[in-house]
């Protein structure tokens, strides 16, 4: 039984196909969850249409009216698509508009009262300024799934890849992802450079963790890969591509966060190159 009963998604109005909403609706149906669609009004200023140079009172009023009309259309369309998604998937939905005056605070507060937040990975983000997947995970403590632009999810989950390094963050991520892991036909617990992790994982890296997850009903297999000097994120993505992953699961900030911000790290490298849905948790 799924523990995700409230799923929030940032609706991307700039995506004409609303692919992120399709993904969220599919997942809400799998989990029998309430779906909350968040629409950020502040993102409406993104792009050339957000900036208009006019002179004269009449021209200014006309420009304001055009902008209001555009915003109203966008809000109405997003709400309508959310309602259609709920009807199609047979789930309850809720529409929240984040207003410019306090959009950042509203986004954080709405995320706090959810079991999962879904965010689309796009160059022009629909997120409020200052809100990132890392911030939601680190400050709110809610797991986040970042979905690649244009991702088309199959109705059936075939394979999940878990990046396992026997840390607190990795364990938290696997626990947060149990709903997805138990849905999948197979979950691969990936240990990179097992020889370097013998002290923390024992003679059979990943096996104990695989047994633990299997008791929750998942079909779990521990696998190992050597990096041969490659960045860890490239190894994870390579395995995900080879195995046809529907989701990658990883713990965020397994090193001190300040060091991560200064020097990067696997988490930030993965977030900068989203190819598969990525669940991060801490």
DAPEDA-V332570 format. One record per residue. N is the residue number from 1. PSI is psi in whole degrees, -180 to 180 (* if undefined). OMEGA is omega in degrees with one decimal (999 if undefined). Layout:
n:psi:omega
N:PSI:OMEGA
N:PSI:OMEGA
//
This chain:
n:psi:omega
1:135:-177.2
2:141:173.7
3:-2:176.5
4:103:-178.3
5:-13:174.5
6:111:-178.8
7:126:178.8
8:144:178.2
9:135:173.3
10:112:-177.1
11:129:-179.1
12:98:-177.1
13:-22:-177.3
14:-10:177.7
15:108:-175.6
16:-23:-179.0
17:-8:-177.9
18:46:-175.9
19:-33:179.1
20:-33:178.1
21:-37:175.4
22:-43:179.8
23:-46:-178.7
24:-39:178.3
25:-42:177.2
26:-46:-177.1
27:-39:177.5
28:-37:178.1
29:-43:179.8
30:-33:-174.7
31:-4:-172.9
32:51:-173.8
33:157:172.3
34:132:-176.2
35:124:-179.4
36:117:178.0
37:124:-179.8
38:126:-178.3
39:120:-176.7
40:110:179.4
41:-31:-179.2
42:-30:-179.7
43:-14:179.9
44:-19:-179.7
45:-7:-179.5
46:137:176.3
47:175:-173.5
48:-32:-177.4
49:-17:-178.2
50:-12:-176.3
51:119:-178.2
52:128:177.9
53:117:179.7
54:160:177.5
55:147:179.4
56:145:-175.3
57:-43:-178.0
58:-43:-179.7
59:-39:179.4
60:-46:179.8
61:-39:178.9
62:-42:179.1
63:-41:178.2
64:-43:-179.8
65:-42:179.0
66:-43:-179.0
67:-43:178.5
68:-41:179.1
69:-42:179.1
70:-42:179.7
71:-43:-179.8
72:-41:178.0
73:-44:-178.1
74:-44:179.6
75:-45:-179.9
76:-45:-178.4
77:-43:179.6
78:-44:178.4
79:-39:179.1
80:-43:179.0
81:-37:176.5
82:-44:179.1
83:-41:178.3
84:-39:178.2
85:-44:178.5
86:-42:179.6
87:-43:-178.9
88:-40:-175.5
89:-8:178.4
90:37:179.4
91:154:176.3
92:146:-177.8
93:160:178.9
94:135:-176.3
95:124:179.3
96:131:177.2
97:126:177.7
98:112:-175.8
99:154:-173.1
100:-36:-172.8
101:-38:-178.1
102:41:-176.2
103:-38:-177.9
104:-47:-179.8
105:-39:179.7
106:-38:179.6
107:-44:179.3
108:-44:-179.0
109:-42:179.1
110:-36:178.8
111:-33:-177.3
112:-33:-174.5
113:32:178.3
114:163:176.6
115:-20:-176.5
116:144:175.2
117:134:179.3
118:130:-177.3
119:134:176.5
120:145:178.9
121:103:179.6
122:153:179.5
123:-45:175.5
124:97:-171.9
125:148:174.1
126:3:179.8
127:151:172.5
128:150:178.4
129:132:-178.9
130:-9:178.2
131:123:179.9
132:162:174.7
133:-40:179.9
134:-42:-178.0
135:-41:179.3
136:-44:-179.3
137:-47:-172.2
138:-44:-175.0
139:-37:-176.1
140:-33:179.9
141:15:179.7
142:135:176.6
143:148:-177.5
144:137:169.1
145:121:175.6
146:125:-173.0
147:130:178.7
148:150:177.8
149:130:177.5
150:11:-177.7
151:133:177.7
152:108:-176.7
153:133:173.0
154:155:-179.5
155:-30:-178.5
156:134:178.9
157:118:-177.7
158:-51:-171.4
159:137:174.3
160:137:175.8
161:123:178.7
162:122:175.0
163:108:-171.8
164:125:176.9
165:20:174.1
166:39:176.8
167:168:176.3
168:-42:-177.8
169:-40:179.2
170:-40:178.6
171:-42:179.2
172:-41:-179.1
173:-43:-180.0
174:-37:177.5
175:-44:179.1
176:-26:-176.5
177:8:-175.7
178:-36:178.9
179:-47:-178.7
180:-41:-177.8
181:-41:-179.6
182:-19:175.3
183:-29:-172.3
184:148:173.6
185:-34:-178.7
186:140:173.5
187:129:179.9
188:120:177.7
189:103:-171.3
190:124:174.1
191:119:-179.8
192:133:-178.6
193:65:-176.5
194:-31:-179.6
195:-30:-179.4
196:-9:-176.9
197:13:-177.2
198:-36:-178.2
199:-34:-176.9
200:-18:-175.0
201:-5:178.5
202:-169:-175.7
203:-22:-179.1
204:78:-175.8
205:128:176.3
206:-16:-173.9
207:-47:179.5
208:-41:178.5
209:-38:178.4
210:-41:177.8
211:-41:179.5
212:-47:-178.7
213:-35:-178.7
214:-31:179.5
215:-16:176.4
216:0:175.2
217:1:-179.6
218:158:172.7
219:101:-167.9
220:137:174.3
221:129:176.3
222:131:177.4
223:157:179.6
224:150:177.2
225:141:173.3
226:138:-176.9
227:-29:-175.7
228:42:176.5
229:-7:178.8
230:152:173.4
231:145:-176.3
232:-39:-178.9
233:-34:177.5
234:-36:177.6
235:-45:179.8
236:-46:-179.8
237:-35:178.4
238:-44:178.3
239:-42:179.2
240:-40:178.6
241:-43:-179.6
242:-36:-174.8
243:-3:-179.3
244:51:-174.2
245:141:171.0
246:-20:-177.4
247:142:169.4
248:135:179.3
249:131:176.5
250:151:174.8
251:143:-178.6
252:141:172.7
253:58:176.0
254:-14:169.7
255:166:178.8
256:136:-172.5
257:-38:-178.7
258:-41:178.4
259:-38:178.0
260:-45:-177.7
261:-33:-178.8
262:-39:-170.3
263:5:177.8
264:-119:-178.3
265:169:-175.3
266:-42:-178.3
267:-52:-177.2
268:-34:177.3
269:-41:178.4
270:-41:-179.2
271:-23:179.5
272:-4:-177.9
273:69:-176.2
274:115:176.8
275:-26:179.6
276:154:174.3
277:133:-174.8
278:119:174.9
279:120:176.8
280:145:-176.9
281:161:-179.8
282:*:999
//
